[in-house]
Amino acid sequence: MGLIDTITETLQASSSSTNRGDERGESKGAYWCHDCEERRLDLDVEGDEPPACPACGEAMTFERSPGSTGCAC
Ligand SMILES: [Zn+2]
């Protein structure tokens, strides 16, 4: 019983202290259509299914963000 109480308190403490509204997390990458150079951020896409390109309708491909290197040439 004491152990469960401790865990509950720990969870409540950590969740309340880190509740800053950024629970969506960071973007892990983006979906691309290379033909059209259309891009959609993974955070803007619901679920894990790749979205269709708004320009040509082909399934977009997911690419991980390499980080914040800026240039992807
Ligand atoms: Zn396209």
N, CA, C, O and the ligand as a Tripos MOL2 file, in Angstrom:
@<TRIPOS>MOLECULE
protein
  293   291    74     0     0
PROTEIN
NO_CHARGES

@<TRIPOS>ATOM
      1 N           0.8440   -1.2060    0.0000 N.3       1 MET1
      2 CA          0.0000    0.0000    0.0000 C.3       1 MET1
      3 C           0.8730    1.2480    0.0000 C.2       1 MET1
      4 O           0.6350    2.1830   -0.7640 O.2       1 MET1
      5 N           1.8830    1.2530    0.8620 N.am      2 GLY2
      6 CA          2.7520    2.4200    0.9530 C.3       2 GLY2
      7 C           3.4600    2.6780   -0.3640 C.2       2 GLY2
      8 O           3.6370    3.8270   -0.7660 O.2       2 GLY2
      9 N           3.8670    1.6040   -1.0380 N.am      3 LEU3
     10 CA          4.5700    1.7540   -2.3060 C.3       3 LEU3
     11 C           3.6780    2.4200   -3.3450 C.2       3 LEU3
     12 O           4.1080    3.3150   -4.0730 O.2       3 LEU3
     13 N           2.4160    1.9630   -3.4020 N.am      4 ILE4
     14 CA          1.4890    2.5410   -4.3830 C.3       4 ILE4
     15 C           1.2550    4.0230   -4.0940 C.2       4 ILE4
     16 O           1.1890    4.8420   -5.0100 O.2       4 ILE4
     17 N           1.1310    4.3480   -2.8270 N.am      5 ASP5
     18 CA          0.9540    5.7590   -2.4770 C.3       5 ASP5
     19 C           2.1330    6.5840   -2.9710 C.2       5 ASP5
     20 O           1.9620    7.6810   -3.5010 O.2       5 ASP5
     21 N           3.3200    6.0440   -2.7900 N.am      6 THR6
     22 CA          4.5160    6.7890   -3.2140 C.3       6 THR6
     23 C           4.5250    6.9910   -4.7160 C.2       6 THR6
     24 O           4.8350    8.0790   -5.2030 O.2       6 THR6
     25 N           4.1760    5.9140   -5.4700 N.am      7 ILE7
     26 CA          4.1650    6.0220   -6.9260 C.3       7 ILE7
     27 C           3.1440    7.0600   -7.3830 C.2       7 ILE7
     28 O           3.4130    7.8810   -8.2600 O.2       7 ILE7
     29 N           1.9730    7.0010   -6.7680 N.am      8 THR8
     30 CA          0.9260    7.9570   -7.1480 C.3       8 THR8
     31 C           1.3820    9.3890   -6.9060 C.2       8 THR8
     32 O           1.1810   10.2700   -7.7420 O.2       8 THR8
     33 N           1.9910    9.6040   -5.7620 N.am      9 GLU9
     34 CA          2.4540   10.9580   -5.4640 C.3       9 GLU9
     35 C           3.5260   11.3960   -6.4570 C.2       9 GLU9
     36 O           3.5490   12.5460   -6.8930 O.2       9 GLU9
     37 N           4.4050   10.4730   -6.8040 N.am     10 THR10
     38 CA          5.4700   10.8180   -7.7490 C.3      10 THR10
     39 C           4.8970   11.1740   -9.1080 C.2      10 THR10
     40 O           5.3240   12.1470   -9.7310 O.2      10 THR10
     41 N           3.9210   10.3840   -9.5740 N.am     11 LEU11
     42 CA          3.3140   10.6560  -10.8680 C.3      11 LEU11
     43 C           2.6090   12.0030  -10.8640 C.2      11 LEU11
     44 O           2.7370   12.7810  -11.8100 O.2      11 LEU11
     45 N           1.8750   12.2720   -9.8120 N.am     12 GLN12
     46 CA          1.1570   13.5400   -9.7400 C.3      12 GLN12
     47 C           2.1320   14.7090   -9.7010 C.2      12 GLN12
     48 O           1.9100   15.7420  -10.3310 O.2      12 GLN12
     49 N           3.1980   14.5310   -8.9610 N.am     13 ALA13
     50 CA          4.1760   15.6110   -8.8440 C.3      13 ALA13
     51 C           4.8260   15.8930  -10.1900 C.2      13 ALA13
     52 O           4.9690   17.0500  -10.5850 O.2      13 ALA13
     53 N           5.2210   14.8370  -10.8930 N.am     14 SER14
     54 CA          5.9330   15.0560  -12.1520 C.3      14 SER14
     55 C           5.0030   15.5820  -13.2320 C.2      14 SER14
     56 O           5.4060   16.4090  -14.0500 O.2      14 SER14
     57 N           3.7430   15.1020  -13.2430 N.am     15 SER15
     58 CA          2.8420   15.5350  -14.2990 C.3      15 SER15
     59 C           2.4410   16.9880  -14.1030 C.2      15 SER15
     60 O           2.2670   17.7200  -15.0770 O.2      15 SER15
     61 N           2.2950   17.4050  -12.8670 N.am     16 SER16
     62 CA          1.8750   18.7790  -12.6330 C.3      16 SER16
     63 C           3.0280   19.7470  -12.8830 C.2      16 SER16
     64 O           2.8040   20.8920  -13.2780 O.2      16 SER16
     65 N           4.2570   19.2920  -12.6540 N.am     17 SER17
     66 CA          5.3790   20.2050  -12.8220 C.3      17 SER17
     67 C           5.7910   20.3270  -14.2830 C.2      17 SER17
     68 O           6.4180   21.3090  -14.6770 O.2      17 SER17
     69 N           5.4320   19.3160  -15.0910 N.am     18 THR18
     70 CA          5.8370   19.3610  -16.5000 C.3      18 THR18
     71 C           4.6540   19.6680  -17.4090 C.2      18 THR18
     72 O           4.7550   19.5490  -18.6300 O.2      18 THR18
     73 N           3.5370   20.0630  -16.8110 N.am     19 ASN19
     74 CA          2.3650   20.3470  -17.6190 C.3      19 ASN19
     75 C           2.4540   21.7650  -18.1830 C.2      19 ASN19
     76 O           1.8820   22.7040  -17.6300 O.2      19 ASN19
     77 N           3.1720   21.8990  -19.2800 N.am     20 ARG20
     78 CA          3.3810   23.2160  -19.8570 C.3      20 ARG20
     79 C           2.7420   23.3420  -21.2360 C.2      20 ARG20
     80 O           3.0030   24.2980  -21.9660 O.2      20 ARG20
     81 N           1.8980   22.3620  -21.5860 N.am     21 GLY21
     82 CA          1.1660   22.4830  -22.8340 C.3      21 GLY21
     83 C           1.9410   22.0470  -24.0580 C.2      21 GLY21
     84 O           1.4650   22.2330  -25.1780 O.2      21 GLY21
     85 N           3.1230   21.4700  -23.8800 N.am     22 ASP22
     86 CA          3.8860   21.0300  -25.0430 C.3      22 ASP22
     87 C           3.9360   19.5060  -25.0860 C.2      22 ASP22
     88 O           4.9440   18.9080  -25.4620 O.2      22 ASP22
     89 N           2.8160   18.8950  -24.6900 N.am     23 GLU23
     90 CA          2.7750   17.4370  -24.6340 C.3      23 GLU23
     91 C           2.7280   16.8010  -26.0230 C.2      23 GLU23
     92 O           2.8800   15.5860  -26.1450 O.2      23 GLU23
     93 N           2.5230   17.5890  -27.0560 N.am     24 ARG24
     94 CA          2.5060   17.0150  -28.3960 C.3      24 ARG24
     95 C           3.8830   16.4970  -28.7820 C.2      24 ARG24
     96 O           4.0190   15.6690  -29.6830 O.2      24 ARG24
     97 N           4.8860   16.9860  -28.1020 N.am     25 GLY25
     98 CA          6.2330   16.5440  -28.4040 C.3      25 GLY25
     99 C           6.8050   17.2810  -29.6000 C.2      25 GLY25
    100 O           6.1690   18.1570  -30.1850 O.2      25 GLY25
    101 N           8.0110   16.9040  -29.9370 N.am     26 GLU26
    102 CA          8.6620   17.5650  -31.0590 C.3      26 GLU26
    103 C           8.4540   16.7660  -32.3350 C.2      26 GLU26
    104 O           8.1960   15.5630  -32.3030 O.2      26 GLU26
    105 N           8.5660   17.4410  -33.4180 N.am     27 SER27
    106 CA          8.4360   16.7770  -34.7100 C.3      27 SER27
    107 C           9.5940   15.8170  -34.9220 C.2      27 SER27
    108 O          10.7500   16.1490  -34.6610 O.2      27 SER27
    109 N           9.2670   14.6140  -35.4030 N.am     28 LYS28
    110 CA         10.3130   13.6320  -35.6850 C.3      28 LYS28
    111 C          10.7090   13.6560  -37.1490 C.2      28 LYS28
    112 O          11.6850   13.0260  -37.5560 O.2      28 LYS28
    113 N           9.9530   14.3770  -37.9170 N.am     29 GLY29
    114 CA         10.2370   14.4100  -39.3440 C.3      29 GLY29
    115 C           9.0580   14.9680  -40.0930 C.2      29 GLY29
    116 O           8.1960   15.6290  -39.5130 O.2      29 GLY29
    117 N           9.0180   14.7070  -41.3650 N.am     30 ALA30
    118 CA          7.9460   15.2550  -42.1810 C.3      30 ALA30
    119 C           7.6580   14.3130  -43.3440 C.2      30 ALA30
    120 O           8.5000   13.5120  -43.7510 O.2      30 ALA30
    121 N           6.4570   14.4370  -43.8550 N.am     31 TYR31
    122 CA          6.0740   13.6830  -45.0490 C.3      31 TYR31
    123 C           6.3530   14.5290  -46.2780 C.2      31 TYR31
    124 O           6.0530   15.7220  -46.3170 O.2      31 TYR31
    125 N           6.9240   13.8970  -47.2610 N.am     32 TRP32
    126 CA          7.3280   14.6300  -48.4650 C.3      32 TRP32
    127 C           6.7330   13.9860  -49.6960 C.2      32 TRP32
    128 O           6.5810   12.7670  -49.7750 O.2      32 TRP32
    129 N           6.3990   14.8350  -50.6600 N.am     33 CYS33
    130 CA          6.2220   14.3670  -52.0290 C.3      33 CYS33
    131 C           7.3420   15.0000  -52.8330 C.2      33 CYS33
    132 O           7.3660   16.2140  -53.0360 O.2      33 CYS33
    133 N           8.2630   14.1760  -53.2870 N.am     34 HIS34
    134 CA          9.4480   14.7320  -53.9360 C.3      34 HIS34
    135 C           9.1310   15.2740  -55.3200 C.2      34 HIS34
    136 O           9.8150   16.1710  -55.8140 O.2      34 HIS34
    137 N           8.1030   14.7320  -55.9390 N.am     35 ASP35
    138 CA          7.7420   15.2340  -57.2620 C.3      35 ASP35
    139 C           7.2530   16.6730  -57.1800 C.2      35 ASP35
    140 O           7.5970   17.5100  -58.0150 O.2      35 ASP35
    141 N           6.4480   16.9470  -56.1640 N.am     36 CYS36
    142 CA          5.8370   18.2680  -56.0560 C.3      36 CYS36
    143 C           6.5500   19.1420  -55.0340 C.2      36 CYS36
    144 O           6.2720   20.3360  -54.9260 O.2      36 CYS36
    145 N           7.4690   18.5440  -54.2870 N.am     37 GLU37
    146 CA          8.1340   19.2560  -53.1990 C.3      37 GLU37
    147 C           7.1230   19.7800  -52.1950 C.2      37 GLU37
    148 O           7.2660   20.8670  -51.6350 O.2      37 GLU37
    149 N           6.0780   18.9530  -51.9850 N.am     38 GLU38
    150 CA          5.1230   19.2800  -50.9320 C.3      38 GLU38
    151 C           5.6310   18.6690  -49.6350 C.2      38 GLU38
    152 O           6.2370   17.5980  -49.6420 O.2      38 GLU38
    153 N           5.3910   19.3330  -48.5500 N.am     39 ARG39
    154 CA          5.8380   18.8270  -47.2720 C.3      39 ARG39
    155 C           4.7450   19.0180  -46.2270 C.2      39 ARG39
    156 O           4.0840   20.0550  -46.1720 O.2      39 ARG39
    157 N           4.5740   17.9810  -45.3940 N.am     40 ARG40
    158 CA          3.6670   18.1190  -44.2570 C.3      40 ARG40
    159 C           4.3940   17.6290  -43.0200 C.2      40 ARG40
    160 O           4.9770   16.5450  -43.0170 O.2      40 ARG40
    161 N           4.3550   18.4220  -41.9890 N.am     41 LEU41
    162 CA          4.9740   18.0540  -40.7260 C.3      41 LEU41
    163 C           4.2190   16.8890  -40.1090 C.2      41 LEU41
    164 O           2.9920   16.8290  -40.1840 O.2      41 LEU41
    165 N           4.9540   15.9570  -39.4950 N.am     42 ASP42
    166 CA          4.2860   14.7910  -38.9220 C.3      42 ASP42
    167 C           3.2720   15.1850  -37.8500 C.2      42 ASP42
    168 O           2.2810   14.4860  -37.6400 O.2      42 ASP42
    169 N           3.5190   16.2930  -37.1830 N.am     43 LEU43
    170 CA          2.5890   16.7390  -36.1420 C.3      43 LEU43
    171 C           1.2710   17.1880  -36.7410 C.2      43 LEU43
    172 O           0.2530   17.2150  -36.0490 O.2      43 LEU43
    173 N           1.2770   17.5380  -38.0080 N.am     44 ASP44
    174 CA          0.0520   18.0060  -38.6620 C.3      44 ASP44
    175 C          -0.7380   16.8670  -39.2630 C.2      44 ASP44
    176 O          -1.8430   17.0740  -39.7640 O.2      44 ASP44
    177 N          -0.1830   15.6540  -39.2190 N.am     45 VAL45
    178 CA         -0.8490   14.4960  -39.8020 C.3      45 VAL45
    179 C          -1.3760   13.6190  -38.6830 C.2      45 VAL45
    180 O          -0.6330   13.2510  -37.7730 O.2      45 VAL45
    181 N          -2.6540   13.2840  -38.7490 N.am     46 GLU46
    182 CA         -3.2300   12.4340  -37.7220 C.3      46 GLU46
    183 C          -2.9470   10.9820  -38.0210 C.2      46 GLU46
    184 O          -3.0350   10.5430  -39.1680 O.2      46 GLU46
    185 N          -2.6060   10.2360  -36.9850 N.am     47 GLY47
    186 CA         -2.3360    8.8200  -37.1490 C.3      47 GLY47
    187 C          -0.9700    8.5770  -37.7610 C.2      47 GLY47
    188 O          -0.1760    9.5030  -37.9290 O.2      47 GLY47
    189 N          -0.7080    7.3290  -38.0890 N.am     48 ASP48
    190 CA          0.5910    6.9410  -38.6180 C.3      48 ASP48
    191 C           0.5650    6.7380  -40.1280 C.2      48 ASP48
    192 O           1.5920    6.4420  -40.7380 O.2      48 ASP48
    193 N          -0.6050    6.8970  -40.7250 N.am     49 GLU49
    194 CA         -0.6930    6.6790  -42.1620 C.3      49 GLU49
    195 C          -0.1110    7.8770  -42.9030 C.2      49 GLU49
    196 O          -0.4100    9.0210  -42.5600 O.2      49 GLU49
    197 N           0.7030    7.6310  -43.8980 N.am     50 PRO50
    198 CA          1.1960    8.7540  -44.6870 C.3      50 PRO50
    199 C           0.0680    9.4150  -45.4590 C.2      50 PRO50
    200 O          -0.7600    8.7240  -46.0530 O.2      50 PRO50
    201 N           0.0230   10.7090  -45.4600 N.am     51 PRO51
    202 CA         -1.0620   11.4140  -46.1480 C.3      51 PRO51
    203 C          -0.8360   11.4130  -47.6530 C.2      51 PRO51
    204 O           0.2650   11.1470  -48.1350 O.2      51 PRO51
    205 N          -1.8800   11.7100  -48.3670 N.am     52 ALA52
    206 CA         -1.7570   11.8550  -49.8130 C.3      52 ALA52
    207 C          -1.2870   13.2660  -50.1320 C.2      52 ALA52
    208 O          -1.6640   14.2370  -49.4740 O.2      52 ALA52
    209 N          -0.4640   13.3470  -51.1470 N.am     53 CYS53
    210 CA          0.0250   14.6550  -51.5780 C.3      53 CYS53
    211 C          -1.1560   15.5040  -52.0460 C.2      53 CYS53
    212 O          -1.9600   15.0450  -52.8570 O.2      53 CYS53
    213 N          -1.2720   16.7260  -51.5500 N.am     54 PRO54
    214 CA         -2.3930   17.5790  -51.9580 C.3      54 PRO54
    215 C          -2.3210   17.9760  -53.4280 C.2      54 PRO54
    216 O          -3.3240   18.3980  -54.0040 O.2      54 PRO54
    217 N          -1.1680   17.8480  -54.0290 N.am     55 ALA55
    218 CA         -1.0120   18.2810  -55.4170 C.3      55 ALA55
    219 C          -1.2510   17.1470  -56.4060 C.2      55 ALA55
    220 O          -1.9490   17.3320  -57.4030 O.2      55 ALA55
    221 N          -0.6640   15.9470  -56.1340 N.am     56 CYS56
    222 CA         -0.7650   14.8770  -57.1240 C.3      56 CYS56
    223 C          -1.5140   13.6540  -56.5960 C.2      56 CYS56
    224 O          -1.8560   12.7630  -57.3730 O.2      56 CYS56
    225 N          -1.7740   13.5980  -55.2900 N.am     57 GLY57
    226 CA         -2.5560   12.5020  -54.7480 C.3      57 GLY57
    227 C          -1.7610   11.2550  -54.4330 C.2      57 GLY57
    228 O          -2.3230   10.2840  -53.9250 O.2      57 GLY57
    229 N          -0.4760   11.2510  -54.7190 N.am     58 GLU58
    230 CA          0.3610   10.1030  -54.3790 C.3      58 GLU58
    231 C           0.6150   10.0860  -52.8740 C.2      58 GLU58
    232 O           0.5920   11.1240  -52.2140 O.2      58 GLU58
    233 N           0.8590    8.8790  -52.3440 N.am     59 ALA59
    234 CA          1.1830    8.7810  -50.9300 C.3      59 ALA59
    235 C           2.5260    9.4550  -50.6780 C.2      59 ALA59
    236 O           3.4900    9.2590  -51.4180 O.2      59 ALA59
    237 N           2.5620   10.2370  -49.6370 N.am     60 MET60
    238 CA          3.7960   10.9440  -49.3270 C.3      60 MET60
    239 C           4.7250   10.0410  -48.5430 C.2      60 MET60
    240 O           4.2740    9.1040  -47.8830 O.2      60 MET60
    241 N           5.9900   10.3070  -48.6060 N.am     61 THR61
    242 CA          6.9760    9.4770  -47.9200 C.3      61 THR61
    243 C           7.4950   10.2070  -46.6940 C.2      61 THR61
    244 O           7.7070   11.4200  -46.6930 O.2      61 THR61
    245 N           7.6910    9.4130  -45.6490 N.am     62 PHE62
    246 CA          8.1490   10.0080  -44.4020 C.3      62 PHE62
    247 C           9.6630   10.0770  -44.3710 C.2      62 PHE62
    248 O          10.3600    9.1230  -44.7170 O.2      62 PHE62
    249 N          10.1480   11.2220  -43.9510 N.am     63 GLU63
    250 CA         11.5900   11.3450  -43.7550 C.3      63 GLU63
    251 C          11.8450   11.9100  -42.3770 C.2      63 GLU63
    252 O          11.2500   12.9030  -41.9590 O.2      63 GLU63
    253 N          12.7490   11.2440  -41.6880 N.am     64 ARG64
    254 CA         13.1110   11.7290  -40.3700 C.3      64 ARG64
    255 C          13.8470   13.0550  -40.4680 C.2      64 ARG64
    256 O          14.6410   13.3000  -41.3760 O.2      64 ARG64
    257 N          13.5510   13.8760  -39.5110 N.am     65 SER65
    258 CA         14.3100   15.1090  -39.4360 C.3      65 SER65
    259 C          15.7180   14.7990  -38.9680 C.2      65 SER65
    260 O          15.8800   14.1290  -37.9470 O.2      65 SER65
    261 N          16.7300   15.2520  -39.6620 N.am     66 PRO66
    262 CA         18.1130   14.9870  -39.2460 C.3      66 PRO66
    263 C          18.5180   15.8450  -38.0690 C.2      66 PRO66
    264 O          19.6550   15.7720  -37.6030 O.2      66 PRO66
    265 N          17.6120   16.6430  -37.5960 N.am     67 GLY67
    266 CA         17.9640   17.5820  -36.5310 C.3      67 GLY67
    267 C          17.7550   18.9810  -37.0510 C.2      67 GLY67
    268 O          17.0370   19.1770  -38.0320 O.2      67 GLY67
    269 N          18.3550   19.9320  -36.4290 N.am     68 SER68
    270 CA         18.1720   21.3100  -36.8610 C.3      68 SER68
    271 C          19.4080   21.7910  -37.6210 C.2      68 SER68
    272 O          20.0300   22.7890  -37.2580 O.2      68 SER68
    273 N          19.7420   21.0690  -38.6660 N.am     69 THR69
    274 CA         20.9140   21.4610  -39.4430 C.3      69 THR69
    275 C          20.5820   22.5630  -40.4250 C.2      69 THR69
    276 O          21.4750   23.1920  -40.9920 O.2      69 THR69
    277 N          19.2810   22.7970  -40.6290 N.am     70 GLY70
    278 CA         18.8920   23.8930  -41.4970 C.3      70 GLY70
    279 C          18.8730   23.4910  -42.9520 C.2      70 GLY70
    280 O          17.8010   23.2940  -43.5250 O.2      70 GLY70
    281 N          20.0170   23.3670  -43.5500 N.am     71 CYS71
    282 CA         20.0660   23.0450  -44.9740 C.3      71 CYS71
    283 C          20.0130   21.5400  -45.1880 C.2      71 CYS71
    284 O          20.7440   20.7920  -44.5400 O.2      71 CYS71
    285 N          19.1460   21.0920  -46.0990 N.am     72 ALA72
    286 CA         19.0060   19.6700  -46.3850 C.3      72 ALA72
    287 C          19.4940   19.3500  -47.7930 C.2      72 ALA72
    288 O          19.0350   18.3860  -48.4070 O.2      72 ALA72
    289 N          20.3860   20.1250  -48.2860 N.am     73 CYS73
    290 CA         20.8800   19.9310  -49.6640 C.3      73 CYS73
    291 C          21.6530   18.6070  -49.7880 C.2      73 CYS73
    292 O          22.1410   18.2760  -50.8690 O.2      73 CYS73
    293 ZN          2.8700   15.2500  -55.2160 Zn       74 ZN74
@<TRIPOS>BOND
     1     1     2 1
     2     2     3 1
     3     3     4 2
     4     3     5 am
     5     5     6 1
     6     6     7 1
     7     7     8 2
     8     7     9 am
     9     9    10 1
    10    10    11 1
    11    11    12 2
    12    11    13 am
    13    13    14 1
    14    14    15 1
    15    15    16 2
    16    15    17 am
    17    17    18 1
    18    18    19 1
    19    19    20 2
    20    19    21 am
    21    21    22 1
    22    22    23 1
    23    23    24 2
    24    23    25 am
    25    25    26 1
    26    26    27 1
    27    27    28 2
    28    27    29 am
    29    29    30 1
    30    30    31 1
    31    31    32 2
    32    31    33 am
    33    33    34 1
    34    34    35 1
    35    35    36 2
    36    35    37 am
    37    37    38 1
    38    38    39 1
    39    39    40 2
    40    39    41 am
    41    41    42 1
    42    42    43 1
    43    43    44 2
    44    43    45 am
    45    45    46 1
    46    46    47 1
    47    47    48 2
    48    47    49 am
    49    49    50 1
    50    50    51 1
    51    51    52 2
    52    51    53 am
    53    53    54 1
    54    54    55 1
    55    55    56 2
    56    55    57 am
    57    57    58 1
    58    58    59 1
    59    59    60 2
    60    59    61 am
    61    61    62 1
    62    62    63 1
    63    63    64 2
    64    63    65 am
    65    65    66 1
    66    66    67 1
    67    67    68 2
    68    67    69 am
    69    69    70 1
    70    70    71 1
    71    71    72 2
    72    71    73 am
    73    73    74 1
    74    74    75 1
    75    75    76 2
    76    75    77 am
    77    77    78 1
    78    78    79 1
    79    79    80 2
    80    79    81 am
    81    81    82 1
    82    82    83 1
    83    83    84 2
    84    83    85 am
    85    85    86 1
    86    86    87 1
    87    87    88 2
    88    87    89 am
    89    89    90 1
    90    90    91 1
    91    91    92 2
    92    91    93 am
    93    93    94 1
    94    94    95 1
    95    95    96 2
    96    95    97 am
    97    97    98 1
    98    98    99 1
    99    99   100 2
   100    99   101 am
   101   101   102 1
   102   102   103 1
   103   103   104 2
   104   103   105 am
   105   105   106 1
   106   106   107 1
   107   107   108 2
   108   107   109 am
   109   109   110 1
   110   110   111 1
   111   111   112 2
   112   111   113 am
   113   113   114 1
   114   114   115 1
   115   115   116 2
   116   115   117 am
   117   117   118 1
   118   118   119 1
   119   119   120 2
   120   119   121 am
   121   121   122 1
   122   122   123 1
   123   123   124 2
   124   123   125 am
   125   125   126 1
   126   126   127 1
   127   127   128 2
   128   127   129 am
   129   129   130 1
   130   130   131 1
   131   131   132 2
   132   131   133 am
   133   133   134 1
   134   134   135 1
   135   135   136 2
   136   135   137 am
   137   137   138 1
   138   138   139 1
   139   139   140 2
   140   139   141 am
   141   141   142 1
   142   142   143 1
   143   143   144 2
   144   143   145 am
   145   145   146 1
   146   146   147 1
   147   147   148 2
   148   147   149 am
   149   149   150 1
   150   150   151 1
   151   151   152 2
   152   151   153 am
   153   153   154 1
   154   154   155 1
   155   155   156 2
   156   155   157 am
   157   157   158 1
   158   158   159 1
   159   159   160 2
   160   159   161 am
   161   161   162 1
   162   162   163 1
   163   163   164 2
   164   163   165 am
   165   165   166 1
   166   166   167 1
   167   167   168 2
   168   167   169 am
   169   169   170 1
   170   170   171 1
   171   171   172 2
   172   171   173 am
   173   173   174 1
   174   174   175 1
   175   175   176 2
   176   175   177 am
   177   177   178 1
   178   178   179 1
   179   179   180 2
   180   179   181 am
   181   181   182 1
   182   182   183 1
   183   183   184 2
   184   183   185 am
   185   185   186 1
   186   186   187 1
   187   187   188 2
   188   187   189 am
   189   189   190 1
   190   190   191 1
   191   191   192 2
   192   191   193 am
   193   193   194 1
   194   194   195 1
   195   195   196 2
   196   195   197 am
   197   197   198 1
   198   198   199 1
   199   199   200 2
   200   199   201 am
   201   201   202 1
   202   202   203 1
   203   203   204 2
   204   203   205 am
   205   205   206 1
   206   206   207 1
   207   207   208 2
   208   207   209 am
   209   209   210 1
   210   210   211 1
   211   211   212 2
   212   211   213 am
   213   213   214 1
   214   214   215 1
   215   215   216 2
   216   215   217 am
   217   217   218 1
   218   218   219 1
   219   219   220 2
   220   219   221 am
   221   221   222 1
   222   222   223 1
   223   223   224 2
   224   223   225 am
   225   225   226 1
   226   226   227 1
   227   227   228 2
   228   227   229 am
   229   229   230 1
   230   230   231 1
   231   231   232 2
   232   231   233 am
   233   233   234 1
   234   234   235 1
   235   235   236 2
   236   235   237 am
   237   237   238 1
   238   238   239 1
   239   239   240 2
   240   239   241 am
   241   241   242 1
   242   242   243 1
   243   243   244 2
   244   243   245 am
   245   245   246 1
   246   246   247 1
   247   247   248 2
   248   247   249 am
   249   249   250 1
   250   250   251 1
   251   251   252 2
   252   251   253 am
   253   253   254 1
   254   254   255 1
   255   255   256 2
   256   255   257 am
   257   257   258 1
   258   258   259 1
   259   259   260 2
   260   259   261 am
   261   261   262 1
   262   262   263 1
   263   263   264 2
   264   263   265 am
   265   265   266 1
   266   266   267 1
   267   267   268 2
   268   267   269 am
   269   269   270 1
   270   270   271 1
   271   271   272 2
   272   271   273 am
   273   273   274 1
   274   274   275 1
   275   275   276 2
   276   275   277 am
   277   277   278 1
   278   278   279 1
   279   279   280 2
   280   279   281 am
   281   281   282 1
   282   282   283 1
   283   283   284 2
   284   283   285 am
   285   285   286 1
   286   286   287 1
   287   287   288 2
   288   287   289 am
   289   289   290 1
   290   290   291 1
   291   291   292 2
@<TRIPOS>SUBSTRUCTURE
     1 MET1         2 RESIDUE 1 A MET
     2 GLY2         6 RESIDUE 1 A GLY
     3 LEU3        10 RESIDUE 1 A LEU
     4 ILE4        14 RESIDUE 1 A ILE
     5 ASP5        18 RESIDUE 1 A ASP
     6 THR6        22 RESIDUE 1 A THR
     7 ILE7        26 RESIDUE 1 A ILE
     8 THR8        30 RESIDUE 1 A THR
     9 GLU9        34 RESIDUE 1 A GLU
    10 THR10       38 RESIDUE 1 A THR
    11 LEU11       42 RESIDUE 1 A LEU
    12 GLN12       46 RESIDUE 1 A GLN
    13 ALA13       50 RESIDUE 1 A ALA
    14 SER14       54 RESIDUE 1 A SER
    15 SER15       58 RESIDUE 1 A SER
    16 SER16       62 RESIDUE 1 A SER
    17 SER17       66 RESIDUE 1 A SER
    18 THR18       70 RESIDUE 1 A THR
    19 ASN19       74 RESIDUE 1 A ASN
    20 ARG20       78 RESIDUE 1 A ARG
    21 GLY21       82 RESIDUE 1 A GLY
    22 ASP22       86 RESIDUE 1 A ASP
    23 GLU23       90 RESIDUE 1 A GLU
    24 ARG24       94 RESIDUE 1 A ARG
    25 GLY25       98 RESIDUE 1 A GLY
    26 GLU26      102 RESIDUE 1 A GLU
    27 SER27      106 RESIDUE 1 A SER
    28 LYS28      110 RESIDUE 1 A LYS
    29 GLY29      114 RESIDUE 1 A GLY
    30 ALA30      118 RESIDUE 1 A ALA
    31 TYR31      122 RESIDUE 1 A TYR
    32 TRP32      126 RESIDUE 1 A TRP
    33 CYS33      130 RESIDUE 1 A CYS
    34 HIS34      134 RESIDUE 1 A HIS
    35 ASP35      138 RESIDUE 1 A ASP
    36 CYS36      142 RESIDUE 1 A CYS
    37 GLU37      146 RESIDUE 1 A GLU
    38 GLU38      150 RESIDUE 1 A GLU
    39 ARG39      154 RESIDUE 1 A ARG
    40 ARG40      158 RESIDUE 1 A ARG
    41 LEU41      162 RESIDUE 1 A LEU
    42 ASP42      166 RESIDUE 1 A ASP
    43 LEU43      170 RESIDUE 1 A LEU
    44 ASP44      174 RESIDUE 1 A ASP
    45 VAL45      178 RESIDUE 1 A VAL
    46 GLU46      182 RESIDUE 1 A GLU
    47 GLY47      186 RESIDUE 1 A GLY
    48 ASP48      190 RESIDUE 1 A ASP
    49 GLU49      194 RESIDUE 1 A GLU
    50 PRO50      198 RESIDUE 1 A PRO
    51 PRO51      202 RESIDUE 1 A PRO
    52 ALA52      206 RESIDUE 1 A ALA
    53 CYS53      210 RESIDUE 1 A CYS
    54 PRO54      214 RESIDUE 1 A PRO
    55 ALA55      218 RESIDUE 1 A ALA
    56 CYS56      222 RESIDUE 1 A CYS
    57 GLY57      226 RESIDUE 1 A GLY
    58 GLU58      230 RESIDUE 1 A GLU
    59 ALA59      234 RESIDUE 1 A ALA
    60 MET60      238 RESIDUE 1 A MET
    61 THR61      242 RESIDUE 1 A THR
    62 PHE62      246 RESIDUE 1 A PHE
    63 GLU63      250 RESIDUE 1 A GLU
    64 ARG64      254 RESIDUE 1 A ARG
    65 SER65      258 RESIDUE 1 A SER
    66 PRO66      262 RESIDUE 1 A PRO
    67 GLY67      266 RESIDUE 1 A GLY
    68 SER68      270 RESIDUE 1 A SER
    69 THR69      274 RESIDUE 1 A THR
    70 GLY70      278 RESIDUE 1 A GLY
    71 CYS71      282 RESIDUE 1 A CYS
    72 ALA72      286 RESIDUE 1 A ALA
    73 CYS73      290 RESIDUE 1 A CYS
    74 ZN74       293 GROUP 0 **** ****
